[in-house]
Every structure is written in C-alpha cells, then in structure tokens.
Amino acid sequence: MIETGIPKLDDYLLGGIPEGKSLVYYIYPGVEGNVFGMQTMYHTVSNGRYGVYVASSTDPRMIREQFDEFGWNTDECGDRFIIVDAFSGLIGADSRERYVVSDPEDVNDLTQCIKQAMEDLDGPGVVVFESLSTIMDLCGESETLDAIEEWNQYAMLYDHAMVYNFTAWPYSEDTLLHIKEDICNSAISVGGISERVIFGQYFGILKADWMDVPRKCVLFKIVRPGGIRVYIPKILVTGPFNAGKSTFVHALSNRAVSVDRLGTTIALDHGHIDYRGFTADIFGTPGQERFDPIVKLLSGEAMGVFLVLDSTNAADFVRGKRMLEITMSFGLPIVIIANKQDLQGALTPEEIRKKLSMPTNVPIMPAIATNRDGVFEAFETLVDMVMEVD
Amino acid sequence: MTYNFGISRLDELIGDIGGGTNIMVIGPPMSGKDDIINIVAYHGLIDNNAAVIVSTREPGTNVLEWFGHHDTNIPMDHIGIVDCVTRTLGFGAPDTENIKMASSPVDLTGIGVKISQFFEHFWMDLQLRKTRLCINSLSTILMYSNLPTVFRFLHVFTGRIKAANALGVYVIEDGMHDDKTIVTLKQLFDGMIEIREGEAGYQIRAVGLTPKPTPWFDYEIDGVNIILRG
C-alpha cells in the first residue's frame, strides 16, 4: 500500500492506494485541492519511497518553494523526490531537471518522459500529476484520456501508484464522467461548500475498486505549515459550574480566549486545536443555571460534545446530565470527562457511569485538565466518534 | 444590490448596474485600460465594496502602490490582488494580506483558488456584501492558454460573480485576438466598455448595458477620475 498521507483518508481506503493502482483527486474549481497530491507526494518520499511529480503549470523551483510553505523540505528527500518538468518548455525557459518535456503540448513527448522516469525508479513509488486539467488543456481531452490509460498500465508493470490532481472545469460531460468513474481505480471528490461564496471544503470517496466505499464526507482546512487537516467546526464543552470546563478548553487548545468575570465564565470559552492531522474549534459554555439561555444559543450545530464533570462533586452530576438536555446533545457523539482525578475523593469513571446511569457506548474518560492529563486522549476519542457518523 | 463604474456621465446614462453583472473592457494598447480598471475598483472601495484584482501584467506590489499613491484613506484591507507576474520573474515572494501569488498565468487552477479565497475572506470575515472582480488582462491569459481553456475558466467565474451578486470586469486588448475569440468570449458577458482611438485622443462608450449603445465620449484620466467630454 502507498499511503496518501491525508488524515482519515487512508483509514477509509483501508491503508492507502494499493501498488499498481491509480487515484484521482477530483477537484471542484476554486477549491485548493492540489495540496492533496502534494501531501501524498511528500508523505511517500518522506517515508523512504520514490516520488515523481509531474509539473505542468508551475516552474519546478516554485514547486519546491510551494512544498517548503507547508514545512515539507524536499531537499531532505534527496533523489527520491523527482520532478518531470512539463512546464519550462511551455514558456521557453531552461530547466535544471533531469526529466524535461521539450514540448508540453505533445502528449507523446510527455508520455515518453513519464515512462522513462517510472522505469528509472529503484522501487515502487508514486507518480503525482500537479494538474491533469492543464495537461488536458494543452494536449486535448481525448488524447489525454488515452494517455492516462497508457500511464496507468505502465505503472502497473512497475507497481507504482498513480495520483492525479484534476480540476473539474466544465469539460464535456463524457470527459468528466470518464475521469470520475472509469479511468482510475479510485476517485476522491474534493469539493466546496458554497452559498454566495465557497466557505468550506470537504473530501469524500467516490470510488475505490478494491473495497466497499464508505459514505463519508470530511471537512478539511489547509494550514501552512502542516497541509491538510480534518476540520471539525464546532465541538461543545459543557458541564456544571466549577467542573473545570474553561481549564479543559485552554488545556486542549493551541490558542484560546474566555469571556469571564473573576474567573467564572459568563459568556463562552473559545479555543482552537491543531492536533495530529485534525483541527477543531471548541466552544465552552457557562455552567451556572442563570446562563442557560446562552448555553442553548452556543450549542447549535455542534458536531460533538464534551461533558466535563468534577469527579469529586457527585451532587452536580444531575446538573451535568441536565446540561446535555439543554444543549440538545443526545444523539451527538458525547465524551464525558471525569475531571479532577488528582483530588481526594474523586470517583472513578465507572462509579460516575453508575451514578449517571450512562450507557456503555458513552465513553467516560479520566482527566486532570490542570496539567493536561487525559485531555488529548479524550479529544482523539471524540474525533473518532465524530468521524464514524455517516 | 447595484454598482456603478465611477465614471460620472456614463453612470448617469447607464443607471445602476445590477449585482451579478460581467463586463468586458476592450480597447487598444496604451489607451489607459489599466487606470480605468483600477478606477472602477477604486470607486467601489470608497463605497465600502471589496476589490479583487487579478494582475497578469504588473506585479501585485505595483498595483497596490497605485491605490496607495492616489488615496491614502481607502480601506487597504478591502483590496485583494492575485499576482500572476512576480513568481514568473523568478522571485519567490510569499503571500501577504493583500497579495496572493499565482505561479503563472498558465495556472488557471491556482488563480481560481486565490480568487475564491479572497471572495471567502471578504464575505465571511469582513462581512462585505459587494465585491468587484477585475481581471487585467484576459489577453495575457490567452497568450498562455487556448480559447476553450480560458472560456471554461471564465464560464465558472462569471457564474461565481452571479452567485455572489458581485461585479466582474475583464480587460481585453483590442486588435490582439481574432474575431472568433472575441465573439466567443462575448457570450459570457452582459455588456462592454469599448475604447477606440478618436481624432483628439481616445474615446469610450458602453454597450449592452442600455437599450442602445451610449454615445462615444472623448475622455481624460485625471488621478482617480475619468473626465468625459463631448
């Protein structure tokens, strides 16, 4: 398997792309989808395999700078990072690359170069196309479609995986259908959520012929440095007064702010976390009953919920459960944080479960938010639950 | 939601331009099209619009300087420039708040992404509901990409202009393209600003925005104003 390096996508693809198979990132215009191919390329070469990057709309020097912007140092990959320069010939510029397509508008010239690069690799690797749509624009739709079949077959001989970034400009319906459904072993849709403007981005698997396709759609953000991060726009943190919600939000977040008075949250806590391929915005509610109307407002559109409880204060557990009702959290993925485990008299998670009569499918996890113990484990658990929702 | 060009007598004749309108500006070289398109963007900025300018001929810093030079009071954070020039000159300039770098005029995918990012920023972060997209110029893009490719690109982005109730203004050099190219591209636009060479200098008129084309006017560019005569 050749991993894509895209968080969650490799899980959904059962490990990545099987050697000799092909994958197309089918990108809607205006969505920054080319990073998918870049991340797959860098992930492959940084894991000791070979990668060939076919540059068709950018100068190879700029391509290396683009990788640098994400913190991906291509120099460290040495000769495992190979560029087929199908750009310089277009503007009549000199090239320092080993593989240069002298006439990028001639698909046969391009094919020859790509085949040579594939042959020269010392072992199975990945061939990533910066922009298949640019090649199609230069060489023609039908010519390029024929060439893709030839490249894919050639890759099978050498066990290379083929990865195409394809921007779905309004080509003929036949071409778009062919790209999406026929020509590659797998297709990943990279789209935008738009109303007046595109304000969010997602990916999902359209096709993978080695498995049953999971019906999942994953929101993502692109961060520099870092690359593609699975994005959860709203995780709610709620619980009774003085349970440690604000401390939990701050412990979990890379950056956070609280609207409080004398240390008591009176409006909200807001934090942002970027952790192991995931990024999320976290909203903490006040705990006192007089703020319940705000709690209702804050809780809309949450994708997952942390209920933070003070493990030493069983008297407040009923209030905690009531807050799940106020926030209408039942049905959403919930993780209960058994906080303050370092204090004397703290109940264990199982003791808390009994007192709350909580079913076993709701995880109750021990934590000490003041020193960040258990908070990231809880985050990973909640993220897994959110990602399992169809 | 309506717009105007900021060219007083033309605006009076045309009336308000509806949101979602796409307009081609076509004229001969050296007729001041760069200034005209910047002035259209400028008059939007002083009316609290956002301006997204795709520059294929001038580095983004030069375009930004034009605005700073003519009026230091305009809201600079409402300007977004997609710079298709700087990186082709071999400078590894990073993106800034105002300028996003496209790798080259060939990279229509990248240009499209940067336009969308500015639209999102102005709409979502700054809550600006009126945006002007100025592409200067389609002629450069046509030098690197063939007509069907550019048509597909424009088909998508003129649609986005309609969806966002924005105003799209696209510059094209007269005399640089064959009739087929111009006729093909015209299908995508709702109107034109035409420029021609007259006896005493250049003349301007609007076509397709009123039942009949406006008369031709001699014009003179004075800073951020276009003064019409005749």
Boltz contact constraints between the chains, C-beta under 6 A:
constraints:
  - contact:
      token1: [A, 29]
      token2: [B, 112]
      max_distance: 6.0
  - contact:
      token1: [A, 29]
      token2: [B, 156]
      max_distance: 6.0
  - contact:
      token1: [A, 30]
      token2: [B, 112]
      max_distance: 6.0
  - contact:
      token1: [A, 30]
      token2: [B, 116]
      max_distance: 6.0
  - contact:
      token1: [A, 32]
      token2: [B, 113]
      max_distance: 6.0
  - contact:
      token1: [A, 57]
      token2: [B, 106]
      max_distance: 6.0
  - contact:
      token1: [A, 57]
      token2: [B, 107]
      max_distance: 6.0
  - contact:
      token1: [A, 58]
      token2: [B, 103]
      max_distance: 6.0
  - contact:
      token1: [A, 62]
      token2: [B, 87]
      max_distance: 6.0
  - contact:
      token1: [A, 62]
      token2: [B, 103]
      max_distance: 6.0
  - contact:
      token1: [A, 65]
      token2: [B, 92]
      max_distance: 6.0
  - contact:
      token1: [A, 131]
      token2: [B, 109]
      max_distance: 6.0
  - contact:
      token1: [A, 137]
      token2: [B, 149]
      max_distance: 6.0
  - contact:
      token1: [A, 167]
      token2: [B, 109]
      max_distance: 6.0
  - contact:
      token1: [A, 169]
      token2: [B, 152]
      max_distance: 6.0
  - contact:
      token1: [A, 170]
      token2: [B, 152]
      max_distance: 6.0
  - contact:
      token1: [A, 170]
      token2: [B, 155]
      max_distance: 6.0
  - contact:
      token1: [A, 196]
      token2: [B, 163]
      max_distance: 6.0
  - contact:
      token1: [A, 196]
      token2: [B, 164]
      max_distance: 6.0
  - contact:
      token1: [A, 197]
      token2: [B, 119]
      max_distance: 6.0
  - contact:
      token1: [A, 197]
      token2: [B, 120]
      max_distance: 6.0
  - contact:
      token1: [A, 197]
      token2: [B, 123]
      max_distance: 6.0
  - contact:
      token1: [A, 197]
      token2: [B, 164]
      max_distance: 6.0
  - contact:
      token1: [A, 198]
      token2: [B, 116]
      max_distance: 6.0
  - contact:
      token1: [A, 198]
      token2: [B, 120]
      max_distance: 6.0
  - contact:
      token1: [A, 199]
      token2: [B, 120]
      max_distance: 6.0
  - contact:
      token1: [A, 199]
      token2: [B, 124]
      max_distance: 6.0
